């Protein structure tokens, strides 16, 4: 069963894709600005215990997962390809 998309449907899909990409880059930009502030605060006020690693790694994993979901890389079989196969069935 082939599904043909009209121009309006293609526009809506493209608009959603752009919003997802924009959301990812916003997330990445905030990460890049906030993590140095967290590192500075930790090293300034509590230099003996480096707790900034928890924020850096935890939030970094979140950014990586967001990147994977936006750009459709197949993680454990659940990605854009999986969705496309199910739609075609």
Secondary structure, DSSP 8 states (H G I E B T S, - for coil): ------HHHHHHHHHHHHHHHHHHHHHHHHHHHHHHHHHHHHHHH-TTS-THHHHHHHHHHHHHHHHHHHTT--BTTBSHHHHHHHHH-
